[in-house]
Amino acid sequence: MTRQKQVMDLLKRYGGSLLVFAVAFILTRLLWPVLQPAPVPLFFAAIIAAFWGGFGPGLFVAVISALAIDFSFVPPYDHFEWTPQNLVRMGVFVAVSALVSWLNTTRKKLIEERGELLTKIEGFNEDLKKEVAEATEDLTRTNDALLRAQQHIARSERLAVVGQMAASLAHEIGTPLNAISGHLELLTANKSNDSDSRRRIRIIRQQLDFIVGTVRRLVDWTHNREIAFEPVDLEKLVREVLWLVKPTLEEHSITAKLTISHRMPPLEANREGLQQVFLNLINNSIEAMAGGGQINIAMKLDDQRGNAEVLFQDNGVGISPQDAQHLFEPMWTTKASGGGFGLAIAHETITAHGGEIEVLPDQVVGAGFRLRLPLTQAKAFEEELISHVA
């Protein structure tokens, strides 16, 4: 407290005590015919001054009240008479007031100390809460990191099995695929084929090449080999995939709708890899809609993040929250037949592009997947570097 504040507080306490004394003196004068010979208001003035102002103002008012009583309300009036009786009366009066002042000062001190103690306890509680919150947050981050590490180990182990199976599969199907390709060459050389037949043969050859490329990519992914990126027209690629699966969609009474919010610029991607991802998602939707239905594909551009976003949604049987936690794990599937590799490979492909694939939560009907792909691999590399530094 500054010097000026101390002086103001002193004047406030003593000035208020004098005011209380003045009021009590006037009341005693007015009520003297009724209260005589007991000047009760002056006694209470000393008590109030002691209780409100503290020890000093209380003792001060007690002394002047005792003098005022002796001077004005004890015979002979209007002068002091220092008799033993008067001195004892004044001493008792001052002693009682001083005792009240001391008790009140002690009470205030205890209240202040109690307040300070409560403030310290509250501060300790806040600090403890903050430390507990920080420790909980650190523990949560550690648990999340441990969970991701465990998932990565499990995924790596399963992908190792996938690699062995892919290598064996590539060896087993290589010979029959070469034979099929040779016969297709002979059919193509037959000039009697009409244009529609030649077009279908060309499609079959493309799909055979796609099968071979898929097996080769599967082997490459399991060996962590780098994939080649090139400018890809995402809209064109999705339309080509829809055209490829059109006969299957018609066979199962399924319609597909493509919605584009923004014109998509070319993005750096692996064309065959994305084609496989889109085919896997569409095939999963077809299998989930045995009685027919609709597949909605929506594309939009996120200029702020430099990402292209693709949504796949259907109105099939949907995905339970329990199953959604395991969808991208290799060799995990809810189907009666199937190896559980489709979505695992899709996850690896999108991750290799620096993107994200996730199941849409809280789907009322059917299932939904969201894919985010960076427009440039430089952007993906920058985000990956920042995440590693963080």
N, C-alpha and C positions, 0 to 999 in steps of 0.2 A: 504494500500500500504506500502511495506517495505521501510526502509531507502535507501537501494541500488537502488530500483526502482525509488524512488523520485529523487535521484541524477542523475540517467540515464535520466529521463524525463526532468530534468532541463537542463542538458547538451545538450540534443537533441533540445529543444526549443530555447535556446540561441545560440547554434552552428548553427542551421538552419537559425536563424535571421541574424547572422553575415555573413553567406554565401550569403543570399539575399542582404545584404548591399554591400558586395564586388562586386557582379555581377552588381548591380545598379550603383556603383561608376565607374566601368570600362565602362559601357555603356554610362554614362554621359560624361566621358572623350572622348570616341570615337565619340559621337554625339554632343559634345559641339559646334562645328562650326555651326551645324544646329539648335540646341535647345537654344543656347545662347540668352538671359541670364536666361532661365528657366530650372533648373536641375530637370526635371520631373521624371526620373528614381529613384532618391533618395527619392522623395516624395512618390512614389508608393512603394518603398522598406519599408519605415516606415509603410505604410498602410498594406502591405502584412504581415510584421512581426507581426503587432498588430492583424491582422485577424487570422493568423495561430498559433502564439506562445502565444498569450494572452497579458494581460496588461503589465507585466514586460518586456518581450522581445520587445513588441511594443514600450514602452516608451524608452527602451535602444537604439533601432535602431533610434528612432526619435531624441534623443539627439545627437548621433554621426553623424547622417545625417545632422542635423542642423550645427554642428561644421564643418563638411566636406564642406558644402556649403559655410560657411563663410570663411573658410580657402582657398579653392581651386577655388571657382567659383564666388566670390564677390570681386571686386577691393577694395583696393590693394590686389593682389593675394599672396598666400603662407605665410600669417600670419593673426593672429586674430586682429580684430579691434572692440572693445566693444562700438560701438556707439549706441545711442538710437534706431536708425533705425534697426540696425542689431539685437539688443536685442529683439525688437518687432517682427521682422521676425522670429527669433528663437523661441520666446514664442508662436506665432501663430502656427508655425510648430509643436512644441511639444504638444500644446493644442489639435490640430486636431488629432494628432496621439494617444494622451492619450484618447480622446473621442472615437475614433474608437476602441481602445483597450478595453475600458470599455464596449462599446456597444457589442463588440464581446464576451467578457467574460460573460456579462449578457445573451446574446443569447445562448451560450454554456450551461450555467447553466439552462436556461429554457428548452433547448433540453434534457439535462440530467434528469431534474425533470420530464419532459413529458415522457421520456423513462421509468423512474422508476415507474411513475403512470400507464403507459400502462402495464408494467410488473406486477404490483400489480393487475390491473384489470383482466389481463389474468389469474393470479393465482386465483383470486376470481372466475372467470368464470369456471376454471378447478375444483376448490373445489365445486362450486355449481353444476356443471355437475355430479361430482362424488357423491355428496350427493343425487341429484335427481335420479341417476341411482341406488344407494343403496336403496333409499326409494321405487323406482319402483319395484326393485327386492323383497324387503320385502313385498310390497303390493301384488305382484304376488304370492309369496309363501303363504301369508295369504289367498288370494282368492282361490288358489288351495286347501289349507287345508279345507277351508270352503265348497268348492264344494264337496270334498271327504266326509266330514262329512254329508252334505245334502244327498249325494247319499247313504251313509251308512244308514242313518235314513230311507230313502225311501225304500231301500232294506230290512231293518229289518221289516218295516211295511208290506211290501208285503210278506216277508217270514212268518210273523205271520199268514197272511191269508192262505198261502200255507200250513202251519202246520195244521190249522183247517180243510182245505179241505182234506189233507192227512190222518188225523185221521179219518175223516168221510169215506173217500174212503177205508181205510184199514178195517174198520168195515163192509162196504157194500159188498166188494168183498171177504172177508174172507170165508164166508160160501160156495159160489159157487166154489171157488178155492179148498176148501177141498173136495167137492163132485167130482170135476174133478180129483183130485189127487187119490181119492179112486177108481174111475173107471179105471184109468190108472194102478193101482196096480192089478186090476182084469185082465186087458188085458195082463199085464206082466206075470201073473200066467198061462195064457193060453199057453200051450206048443206048440200049433199048429202054433203059429206065426213064420214066417221065420225070419232070421237074420236081414234083412232090416227093417222089421216091428218093431222088438225089438229095433233096433237102432233109428228109428224115435220116438218110444215111449219114449226112454231115452232122446232124444232131447227135446220132449214136456215137460217131467218132469223137465228137467234142466231149461227150459224157464219159467215154472210155479214157480219154486223156485226163479228164477231171478226176476219175477214180485213181488213175496212176499218180497224178499230182497230189491227191489227198493222202494216199499212203506214204508218198515221199515226204510230204510236209509233216505227217504224223511222226515219222522217224526223225526228221530234222528237229522238230520241237522237243522231243524227248532227249535229244542230244544238245539242246540249248544253242542251236546254230542260228545265225542271224538270218532274218528274212529280208527279201528285197522289197523296196518301196518304190512306187511310181505314182504319177498323178492319176487319180481315179475320179470319174464322174459318178458320185454316189447315187444320184437319181437314176441315171442310166443303168447302173448295176442292179438296183432294186427292181427296176422294170424288167430287166433280163431274167432275174431270178423268178419273178412272178410269171413270166412267159414260159419258163422251163417247167414250173409246177402247175401250169394251167390245166393240163389233162387230169392230173390228180385231184385238183380242186373241183373240177366239174364232176369227176367220178364220185366224190364224196358230198356233192351239193353244197360246196363252200364257196362263198364270194370273198374276194379280196379288194380292199379299197385303200388307195394310196393318197394321202393328203400332204401337200407341201406348203409350209407357211412362208418360206423364203427361198429364193433362188440359191441353190447350193454351189459355191465355187469348188473347183477340183481340190481334193485333199490327198496328201501323201499317204498311201496305204498299200497293202499287199492285196491285190485284186482277188486272187484265188482264195486267200484266207478269209476275206470278208464275205465272199460268195458262199463259202462253206458255213460261216456263222449264220447268215440269213437263211440258208436252206435248212439248217438244224432247227432254228426257231419256228420256221413255217411248218416243217414236218411235225414238230412237237404239237403245234396248234391243230394240225390235221388229225393227229392221233387222239387229241382231246375232244374232238367234235365228231364222234361217230355218226350222229344223226344229222350232220350238216350244221352250218353256222356261218360266221363272218370273221374275217381277219382284217383288222384295221392297222395300217402302217402310217405313222405320222413322222414327218421330217421337219426340223426347224434348225435355224442357225443361231448360235449364241455368240454374238459379236464380242461381248465383253470378255468372255473366256477364250474366244478363238476356237470354239468347239462346234462340231455338228452333232445333233441329237436325233436319234431314231427310236421311235416307240413301236413295239409290236404288242398288240392286244387282240385277244380272242374272247368268245363267249362260250368256252368249253367248260370242262369240269372244274377248272381252277387248280390252285396249289395251296395246300394247307401250310400254316406258319411253321409247323415242325419240319415239313419236307423242304420248305424254302431255305432253311439253314444249311442243307446238304446238297442243293442242286448242282453246284459247280465242283463237287468233289468227284475225282475220277473213280470209275467202277461203282458208282452209287446210282441206283435207278429205282423208280416205283413201277416200272413196266414189267409185264410178265416175261417179255423178251427184250433183249437189248443189253449192251455192255456197259452203259452208263458213261460213255466217252463224249457224246455230242456236246453237252453244255460245258464239260470240263475243257474240251478243246476250244470251244467258243470263248471261254474265260481267258485261256492262255493267249489266244489270238488277239483279243481286244486289249489285254494287258501289254502284249508285245507292241501294240500300236500306241501305247501311252494313254489308253482310254479306260473306260469303266463300263461294266455291265452289271445290272442289278435287277432284282425282282421288284416290280411295283407293289408296294404294300397296300393293304386295305382295298383290294379289288372286290367290288360287290359281286360281279359275275365274271367268270373266266380267269385268265391269267394275263399278265403283262410284263414286258421286259423293257428296260431303258438302256440304250447304248449311247455313250458319249465318246466321240472320236476327235482328237486334235486335228486341225486343218493342216498343220505342218509338223513334221517330226522334230524340228528345232524347238518348237514350243513344248512338245512332249518331253524332250531331253532336258529342257530348262526346268520344268515342273518336277521331273524325277530328281534332278540335281538338288533343287531346293529342299525337297522332302528328305533326301539323304543328309544334307547339311543340318536341317532342323533336328 
